[in-house]
Amino acid sequence: MGASHAIEGDQRPQLGASEQLQVRYVASTNMYEIQLPDSQAWAAISYIPTGDGSPINFGGGDTHLWLRSEGYQYSRLFEWNGNDSIVGYEAIGIATAPGSVPTAGTASYSGQVMGFTPEDNSFDSMFISGSIAMNFNFGSGALTGSISPILHEGFAPHSLGTIDFRNTVFSAGSTTFSGEFDTDVAGMNSFSGMFTGPKAEEAIGNFALPYKSPIDSRTYQAAGAFVAKGP
C-alpha cells in the first residue's frame, strides 16, 4: 500500500494497489523481486552499500528502493524510484489472515508516515515525514486516531499540526480500515490500511492529505504511506 506519481506530466498521487511497486519473495532463490506498475517483468533486488549512513539502498534493474523504517517485524516502509519516471512511498507487510484479527478488547498503534509533496523551491527537495496514531476497539469495530505530519524544507522541519481522523470505516474482525482527515483544506483526503502479522500486531497503509503550507500559505497535496505497530 502506498502512493506514487509520475515525475513528468500528471503528478497527481496514485493510490491504487496496481499503481504501486509490486514486491514478492521467491523461496527457490531466497531473494526478493520487484515489478514496476504497467510492467510484466520481475527483477531481483540486491543490497547496494552506500557507506555514508544514508538509508539502506536496494536496486533491481533501473529501480531503486530506500528503506525508511526499522523496528518492525512484519512490515516495512520504503521510498522507490523506477526508471527515473515514477516515484513513490510504499509500505509492505505480511497480511493478517481473515479470522485472525482480535474481536474483543482495544489496542493503540503508533508509527511513522513518509510521503511526497509538489511544494518545492529552487534549493531544497521537500518531503513529508511524521507520525500516526490509531486506536482500535476490536469489540465494537471503532477506530479513532490522528496524523502529525512534518514538512521538510531541506534541514528545516515545519510541523503541519496534529489532524484527527473522521468518517472512519472499521468493523469487528475486519483486516482492513479506512477514513479521512478532519481538515477543511480542499484536495484528496483519505487513508486506507490493513493489519499485518499473525495476530494484527502491526499495520500498513497509504494516505492523501491536502494542507496549507506554513511557508507560502498556498495549498498543496501530500501523499504517501505509513507503518505502525501495536502494544
C-alpha positions as CSV (number, residue, x, y, z in Angstrom):
1,M,0.0,0.0,0.0
2,G,1.3,3.4,-0.9
3,A,1.2,6.5,-3.1
4,S,3.1,7.0,-6.4
5,H,3.3,9.7,-9.0
6,A,4.9,10.3,-12.4
7,I,8.0,12.6,-12.4
8,E,6.8,14.3,-15.6
9,G,3.4,15.2,-16.8
10,D,0.4,14.4,-14.5
11,Q,1.8,14.3,-11.0
12,R,-1.4,13.6,-9.1
13,P,-1.0,10.9,-6.4
14,Q,-1.9,7.4,-7.5
15,L,-3.2,5.3,-4.6
16,G,-4.4,2.1,-6.3
17,A,-2.7,-1.2,-5.5
18,S,-1.8,-1.8,-9.2
19,E,-0.1,1.7,-9.3
20,Q,2.5,0.8,-6.7
21,L,5.7,-1.2,-6.9
22,Q,5.0,-4.9,-6.5
23,V,7.2,-6.9,-4.2
24,R,7.4,-10.7,-3.8
25,Y,9.7,-13.2,-2.1
26,V,10.9,-16.2,-4.1
27,A,11.8,-19.1,-1.9
28,S,13.7,-21.0,-4.6
29,T,16.3,-18.2,-4.9
30,N,15.9,-16.8,-1.4
31,M,15.6,-13.3,-3.0
32,Y,13.0,-10.5,-3.2
33,E,11.8,-9.4,-6.6
34,I,10.1,-6.2,-7.7
35,Q,7.8,-5.2,-10.6
36,L,7.0,-1.7,-11.8
37,P,3.4,-0.6,-12.5
38,D,2.3,-1.5,-16.0
39,S,5.1,-4.0,-16.4
40,Q,5.1,-7.8,-16.6
41,A,8.8,-8.1,-15.8
42,W,10.2,-9.0,-12.4
43,A,13.7,-8.1,-11.3
44,A,15.6,-9.4,-8.3
45,I,16.8,-6.7,-5.9
46,S,20.2,-6.7,-4.2
47,Y,21.8,-4.6,-1.5
48,I,23.8,-1.6,-2.7
49,P,26.1,-0.3,0.1
50,T,26.3,3.4,0.5
51,G,28.9,3.8,3.2
52,D,27.6,7.3,4.2
53,G,24.9,6.5,6.7
54,S,22.1,7.1,4.3
55,P,19.0,4.8,4.2
56,I,19.6,1.2,3.1
57,N,19.6,1.1,-0.7
58,F,18.4,-1.8,-2.8
59,G,18.4,-2.0,-6.6
60,G,16.9,-4.1,-9.3
61,G,17.1,-3.2,-13.0
62,D,16.6,0.5,-13.2
63,T,14.6,0.7,-9.9
64,H,15.9,1.6,-6.5
65,L,14.4,1.2,-3.0
66,W,15.5,3.0,0.1
67,L,14.3,1.5,3.4
68,R,12.8,4.2,5.7
69,S,11.7,2.1,8.7
70,E,13.3,-0.1,11.3
71,G,12.0,-2.0,14.4
72,Y,9.1,-3.7,12.7
73,Q,8.8,-7.5,12.4
74,Y,6.1,-7.9,9.8
75,S,6.1,-4.6,7.9
76,R,8.5,-2.1,6.2
77,L,8.3,1.4,4.8
78,F,10.4,2.4,1.8
79,E,10.8,5.1,-0.9
80,W,11.3,4.0,-4.5
81,N,12.2,5.3,-7.9
82,G,11.5,3.4,-11.2
83,N,13.5,4.3,-14.3
84,D,13.5,8.0,-13.2
85,S,10.0,8.2,-14.5
86,I,7.8,7.2,-11.5
87,V,8.4,7.5,-7.7
88,G,6.6,6.6,-4.6
89,Y,6.4,5.8,-0.9
90,E,5.2,2.4,0.0
91,A,4.5,0.1,2.9
92,I,4.6,-3.7,2.5
93,G,3.9,-6.5,5.0
94,I,2.7,-10.0,5.7
95,A,-1.1,-9.6,5.7
96,T,-3.1,-10.8,8.7
97,A,-5.3,-13.6,7.6
98,P,-9.1,-13.3,7.8
99,G,-10.3,-14.6,11.2
100,S,-7.0,-13.6,12.9
101,V,-7.8,-10.0,13.9
102,P,-8.9,-9.8,17.6
103,T,-12.6,-9.4,18.1
104,A,-12.5,-8.2,21.7
105,G,-10.6,-5.5,23.6
106,T,-8.8,-2.4,22.5
107,A,-5.3,-1.6,21.2
108,S,-3.4,1.6,20.3
109,Y,-1.0,1.6,17.3
110,S,1.7,4.2,16.7
111,G,4.0,4.6,13.7
112,Q,5.6,6.7,11.1
113,V,4.5,8.3,7.8
114,M,6.6,9.2,4.8
115,G,5.4,11.0,1.6
116,F,5.9,13.5,-1.1
117,T,4.6,16.9,-1.9
118,P,4.7,19.1,-5.1
119,E,5.7,22.0,-2.9
120,D,9.3,22.8,-3.7
121,N,11.9,25.6,-4.0
122,S,14.9,26.1,-6.2
123,F,17.4,25.0,-3.4
124,D,15.9,22.1,-1.4
125,S,13.9,19.0,-2.1
126,M,10.9,18.8,0.1
127,F,9.1,15.8,1.6
128,I,6.7,14.7,4.3
129,S,7.5,12.7,7.4
130,G,5.8,12.5,10.8
131,S,3.8,10.1,13.0
132,I,0.4,8.4,13.1
133,A,-1.7,7.1,16.0
134,M,-4.6,4.7,15.7
135,N,-6.9,3.5,18.5
136,F,-9.0,0.4,17.7
137,N,-11.9,-1.0,19.7
138,F,-11.9,-4.5,18.3
139,G,-15.2,-5.5,20.0
140,S,-17.3,-2.6,18.8
141,G,-15.5,-2.1,15.5
142,A,-14.5,1.5,16.1
143,L,-11.4,3.5,15.0
144,T,-10.1,6.9,16.1
145,G,-6.7,8.4,15.7
146,S,-4.6,11.2,14.2
147,I,-1.7,12.1,11.9
148,S,1.0,14.6,12.8
149,P,2.8,15.4,9.5
150,I,6.0,17.4,9.2
151,L,7.0,19.3,6.0
152,H,10.8,19.2,5.4
153,E,12.4,22.1,3.6
154,G,16.0,20.9,3.4
155,F,17.1,20.6,7.0
156,A,14.3,22.8,8.3
157,P,11.2,20.9,9.6
158,H,7.8,22.6,9.6
159,S,5.0,21.0,11.7
160,L,1.6,20.8,10.0
161,G,0.0,20.1,13.4
162,T,-2.0,17.1,14.6
163,I,-5.0,16.3,12.4
164,D,-7.7,13.9,13.8
165,F,-9.4,11.1,11.8
166,R,-13.0,11.4,10.7
167,N,-15.5,9.2,8.8
168,T,-13.6,6.1,9.7
169,V,-14.6,2.7,8.5
170,F,-13.8,-0.4,10.5
171,S,-15.9,-3.4,11.6
172,A,-15.2,-6.1,14.2
173,G,-12.9,-8.8,12.8
174,S,-12.1,-6.8,9.6
175,T,-8.5,-7.0,8.3
176,T,-8.8,-3.5,6.7
177,F,-9.8,0.0,7.7
178,S,-10.1,3.5,6.2
179,G,-11.1,7.0,6.8
180,E,-10.4,10.7,6.2
181,F,-8.6,13.6,7.9
182,D,-10.6,16.3,9.8
183,T,-9.5,19.3,7.6
184,D,-11.4,21.8,5.6
185,V,-8.5,22.2,3.1
186,A,-9.6,21.1,-0.4
187,G,-8.0,18.2,-2.1
188,M,-7.6,14.4,-2.0
189,N,-8.3,13.4,1.6
190,S,-8.2,9.7,2.6
191,F,-6.3,7.0,4.3
192,S,-6.6,3.2,3.9
193,G,-4.8,0.5,5.8
194,M,-4.6,-3.2,6.6
195,F,-3.3,-5.3,9.5
196,T,0.0,-7.3,9.3
197,G,1.4,-10.1,11.3
198,P,-0.3,-13.3,12.6
199,K,-2.5,-11.5,15.1
200,A,-2.6,-8.0,13.7
201,E,0.5,-6.9,15.6
202,E,1.3,-4.2,13.0
203,A,-0.5,-2.2,10.3
204,I,0.4,-0.6,6.9
205,G,-1.4,1.9,4.7
206,N,-1.5,4.9,2.5
207,F,-2.7,8.5,2.9
208,A,-3.6,11.5,0.8
209,L,-3.6,14.8,2.7
210,P,-4.2,18.4,1.4
211,Y,-2.5,21.1,3.5
212,K,-1.9,24.8,3.7
213,S,1.8,25.5,3.6
214,P,3.3,27.2,6.6
215,I,5.9,28.6,4.2
216,D,3.9,30.4,1.5
217,S,0.3,29.8,2.7
218,R,-0.7,28.0,-0.5
219,T,-2.5,24.7,-0.7
220,Y,-0.6,21.6,-1.7
221,Q,-1.4,17.9,-1.9
222,A,0.7,15.4,0.1
223,A,0.5,11.7,-0.2
224,G,2.5,8.7,1.0
225,A,2.5,5.6,3.1
226,F,2.6,4.6,6.8
227,V,3.6,1.7,9.0
228,A,2.6,1.2,12.7
229,K,2.7,-1.3,15.4
230,G,0.6,-2.1,18.4
231,P,1.5,-2.5,22.1
